[in-house]
Structures are given as C-alpha cells and as structure tokens.
Amino acid sequence: MIQDVSRRMLLGGMAMAAAGATALPAHAFADGSDEALPLWPGSPPGAPAPLPTPKYDQRSKDPAFNDRWLTGVGQPSLTVRRPARPNGTAVMLVPGGGYGFLAIDNEGEEQARWLNALGITAFILRYRLPTEGWAHRNTAPLADAQRGLRLIRANAARWSVDPARVLALGFSAGGHLAGSLATRHAERVYAPVDAADRLSARPDLAGLIYPVVSMAAPFAHGGSRDNLFGTGADARALTAASVETRVTADTSPIFLTHASDDGLVPIANSLALYQAMLAAARPAELHAFDQGGHGFGVRLPKTVPASAWPTLFAAYARRSGLLAA
C-alpha cells in the first residue's frame, strides 16, 4: 500500500455545441497538457485581485514520476485527455486535496490513463480553491463543477461524447465536490454566462472514492470543512453542505469506495451517504475494504483488495447503461 505521509499531515492539519452556446477556445498548459478548456470567459466569478497564479509542488523524488500538488487556480479549467477510440462516455475527474490543493497527478492524470484505456474521454477539473480569496468561497468549487459538467455537454460533439453519458469521479475532498454536484446540480450558485448554462449539470453517475461527505457530523474532515467555510462556520450552513443531507429523488446514482483503515477521512462518511441513498430509494453501490488507507488512487498493489475499485466502477457504469461492454 502506498501512503503519502506528508499529504496526511497537511490534510489533517488544514483544521458548444448546444444551441447558441459560446465556444470557449482550448489552449495548451505550460505544464505540457495538450488541451484545456477554460470554464469562464474572462475572470471567474468573485475573483480576487490579483488572480492566484499556478504553483506545482512536486512531491515525487523520482524524476520519471510526477506527483504534483496544484495551488493557485486563478483560471479554472478542464484538461481534456482523449482515448484513441472514444466510446461516447465522458468522466469529469475531480481531484482531492482538502480544498487546499489539487492532487493533480494521483487523482487526475493517473485516473485519466485507465479511463482512456477503456475508451472513456476524461476531463480533469481544475477548480478554484476557497482559501485563495474568492468571494462566496464555500460555493466557488461547486460553481466550477456545475459549469464544467455543462461545458462537457455543450461541447459533446467536439469530443465525440454522448451528452447522456457524462459521469463525475471525485476523490477525498473532490469526492465531496462530486457528491455535492450529484445532489445540488440544480442549485443556482452562479449567474449564467451563456447558453451552456441552460444545460443540466447533473452527472449521470457519480463515483466517490474515499470521499469527504459530511461537514457537520462527528466524522467530518476538519481540514476540508475549515478550508471550505473558514473557522466558526454556522452549523446550519455546515449541515446544508453535508452531502448525506441533500439526497433527493433527483440525486444521481452514486458509487462509493472506502477503506475501513482510512485514518484521515473515516469510512463513516461513505456509510452515511449510502444509508441516505437507500432511504431515498436511489441507486447506489458501496464497496468497503479492510485495507487501503487514504489517497490510494490507482497506486495500490494488486494484492490489496481495494485496488479493484476501478474495475468495479466500470462494471457499475456498464450495468447502468453508461459504458459500452
């Protein structure tokens, strides 16, 4: 099992194709990414002055292996990773990092590679970090997630994507964001900017991997909560931001994976959401493993059962009619 001790310490301590849609130009990233789609024309809503500037913290000591943490997201975007033979399914990847950074390789690029191997077009969401001066900090990431899902649908033909097969896959705090998207996709958290915003932001399936779920319960991850809201947040606001309290008849189907030995984000988060989904008679699948810890991405050795989660996620998507056999 691969564990990143420094990540644990930081997280724990951080107590258009649609009718009339505006086509945003793609561009290349300075880090070598081949295609990126800005989420917003001009400055994002509630932008500070000056805008945050990107910074990559390389955690890997191996020059042949990237393990970067991204901060300074001043221009949120989708990084597009295309398969050789797209099958029409799209997945928006939502990296974690306690709402204080984005684990852009472990929970972004490495995930895109196995999705591409299945013919899935992957979109890595680089969303705003609430600690970087944005107005309405607690909804800025959700606004980016909603806008990202809508832009994938608005540009579906451009990427050979079926707009009825757009999934979200989030990790840790990114799991909280993907879960919030699954439950709060219709909530207005930004002013519409073009015709793409008339499209649905509801993911057809949300995969939540070792997710932060609750902001209020005893098993809440304090670092994610405080980064999202600041300290001393109103209890009602924390409850409203807890994914398990927002499940309705329109909540997306949800796939959950968690390890019981997760010492950073307790498995009680996934259990609470699974119970809420069952109570609402919503489609859900939970895989709980005895070993895996936190932040494992796709880095676990095959001898650790939790390493099977990508195969299980793909199988659930197939059974749901969202991924070709």
N, C-alpha and C positions, 0 to 999 in steps of 0.2 A: 504494500500500500504506500502510495506517495503522499506525504503530508508536507505542507509548506508551513513551517513553524512561524516564520515571520509574518505570514498572512494571518495566521490565527491571532498573533499578538496585536497586530494592527486592528483587525476587525473587532476583536474583543475589547480593545481599549477605545475605540471610536464610539465610549459610552455614548403620357397621360392621356392616358388614352381615354379616360372617362369623358363624357361629352363636355367640351369646354374646359377641361382641366388644364391648368398651367403646367407645361412640361418643364421641370427644373433640369438644368444641364448637369450631366455627370462630369466628374473630374477625377484626376489621379491624386492620391495622397502622397505626401512627402515620404512616408514610410514604405512606399513601394506597392501599396494596394492598387489594384488595376482599375477599379471603378467604384465611385462613390456618388451617392445621390444626396444632396443637402435636403434637410427636412423643411427648411423655411426659406422663403425668398427674403434676402436681406437679413437683418439681425433677428434672432429668435425673440419671442415674446418675453417681456420683462427683463431685457438684457441689462447687465451692469455695464458701466463704463470705467475702464476699458473692458473688452471681452476677455475671458480667460484664454490663455494660449496653451496648446497641447504640450504635454510633457510625458515622456515614456520612461518609466522606472524599470530597467531590465533586472529581473530577479534571478535569471539563469546565469550560472558560471560557465556554461558550455557554449562556446561561440557558434556552435551549429544548432543550437536550440533556443528558441525565443520563449520567454515567459514574462511578458511585459504587463505592467500596470499603467493604465492611462488616466491622467487627470487633465484639467484644463480644457474641457469640452466647450469651446466657445461657439462652434458651428456643428450642432448635432446632425447626424447623417446616417445613411445606410451604406455599408460596404457590401458590394454585390460579389458573391462567389458563385460562378456558374458551373454546372456539370457539363461533361462532354455531350451527354444526351439527356436533355431535360425531359422529365416525365409529366410536367404540369404542376407538381406540388411545390409549394414555397414554404420555407420556415424562416421566421424572423427570430434571430438569436439575441438573447438579452443577457449579457454578461453580468455577473455579480461583482461585489466589492464593498458591501456595507453602505452603499450610497455615498462612499467616499473616494472610490476609484473604480475603474473598469478592468477586470481580468481579461484583457482583450485577446490573449492567445489561448489560455486554458479553457475559457468559456465562450470563445468566439471563433478564432481561426481553426483551432483543432476540431471543434464541432462541425464547422463548415466542411471540412475534408471528408468526414464519414458520411455526411448528408449528401455531398456531391457524388460520392461513390454509389449512392442509391438512386441517382438521377434527380435529386432534390436541389432546387435553386435556393441558396442560403443568403440571407441578408443580415449582416451583423449591425445591430443598433448601437450607435454611439450616442448615448443620451446624456442630457445635462445632469450635472451633479449638484444637488441642492445646497451644498456647502460653499459654492463658488459665486455667491452674490446675486442669484436670480430672485426676482420678485415672485411671490407665490411659490416659494421653494418646495412645498410639500406636494404640489401638483405638476411642477415642471417636468419631472421624468414621465409622468402619466401622459401629459400633453405630447411629449415626443413619441411615446409608444403608440398612442392613438394615431398621430399624424403618420408615423412610419407604416402602420398597417394599411392606412388609407392610400398612401402613395404606392405601395406594392400593388394594390388592386387597381389604382388609376393607371399604372404602367404595366399591367399584366401582359398585354400583347408584346410589348417591347422585350420582355424576358421569357416569353413562351410559358407563362404561368396561367393556371386556371384560377380566376378570382374567387371561385367557390372552394378552393383548396389552399387556403393560406393559414398556416399554423404559427404558433409562438412557442418558443422553448427558452425558459429562463432558469437561471442558476442562483441559488442563495438569495441575496437581495434582488437580483434580476428575476428570481422566481416570484418574489413579492410583486414586482412590477408586472410580470406576465400574468400573475393571478389577478392583480388589480385591473389589467386590461380585460381579462375574461369576465370579470364581474362588473366593471364600471365603464365598459366600452361606449355606452351611450351618454355618459355624463359629460356635460359641456365644461371643459376645463381650459379652453382657449377660444378666441374669436376666429371663425372660419376665414381662410385667406384665399381660397379658390374653389373650383368645382370639385376637386378631390375630396374636400371636406363634407360633401354630401354623401359620400360612400360610407359603408359600415366599417367601424374599427373593431368589430367582433372577430376574434380568431376562431377558425373552425374547430380548432383543438388547441389546448394549452398544456404543454408539458412543463412541470415544475420539478426541478431537480434540487434536492436538499434545500427547499425554499424557506425563506423567512415568510411567515404567514401573518402572525398576529403582531400588532403594535401595542397591545394593551394587556394581554394575559401574562401570567407569571413566567411563561416560557418565551416571551418576546425577546428578540435580539436587541439589546440596548444600544449598540453602536449604530445599527441601521435606523432605529427609531429616532435617536438623537440627531443623526445626520439629516434625516428627512424633515424633522419638525423643529430641531433645536431643543434645548433642555426646557423642562417645565411646561410641556405642551398640555393643552386642555384634554381631559380624559375622554370627553365625547368625540373630539377630533381623532384621537388615537383609536377609539372603538370603530369609528367610521372608516378608518384606513386599514382595519384588520380584515383580510380577505375572507375569513370564515364567516364574518357577519354580513357579507354583501351578496351571498348566493341567492339567486332568484331563478324563476323558470326560464330566464333568457341567458343564464350563465353558460359559457362554452363548456363542452366536455373537457374533463381535466385528467391528466396522467400525472401521478406522483411517484417519486422515488426518494427514499431517505434511508440512512443507516442509523441503527439504534445506538451506535457508539459515536455519533456525531456530538462532540463536546463543545461545539460553538453555537450551532442552531439546533436545538433539541428536536427530536423526531415528533414530539407532541405537536409541533406546527403542522406537519402533514396529516397527522391523525385528526386534528381538529377540523381541518378543511375537508378531509374525506368524510367525516361524520356529517358535516354540514351539507355536503353534496348528496349523501344518502338520504338525509332528512328531507331534502327538497326534491328527491327522486330525479336527480340529474346524473347523466352518465359520468362515471369516474372509475379509475383504476389505480390502485395503490400497490407498490412493491416496497416492502420493508425488509432490510437486510441487517444481519447482525454485525457485519463489519464493513468498513468503508470510510468512516470518519467524515470529514467535511472537505469540500473543494476538490473532489477527486476527478471531476470532468470525465475524460476518457483515458485517464492515465493509470487506472488500476490494473495490476496483473490479472490474467485470466483465471488465476487460482482463487481470486476474491469474487464471491458471487455477485456483488454489486456491479462488477464490470459488465454484466449482461444487460444493463439498463438500455443502451441504445437499440439492441435487438428487440427488447420488449416494447419500447416506444414505437418502433417501426411497425411491429406486429399490431399494436393497438390502433395505429393510424390506418393500417390496411383493413382491419376489421370494421373500422368506422367509415370505410369507403373514401378515404382521403389520400391513399397512396396505392399506386398500381402494384400488383403482385410481381 
